[in-house]
Amino acid sequence: MKATTGAIQCPTCGARAMRRVERDVTVRAGKRTIVVHAIAIEECSKCGERMYDLAAFRRIEDAKRNTRRRRAACPPVSSPA
């Protein structure tokens, strides 16, 4: 069975250049910036447009949620008076 790499048309530039790649994705979680490693996405090799499937979106949202939980679980550090 042949792979259909490049068969998807880019919604931004119209080229049939969408490729399945793994990328580290940087996202904001409140005031924090976090990096989610090795997310499989569709990316246009012409214009750089990215499309995220449901599994990628869930991994990003889980990482954001986990960052919020860790922050809430850590008590603030007080400085000595």
Helices and strands as residue ranges (DSSP letters): E 18-29, E 32-44, E 50-51, H 54-73
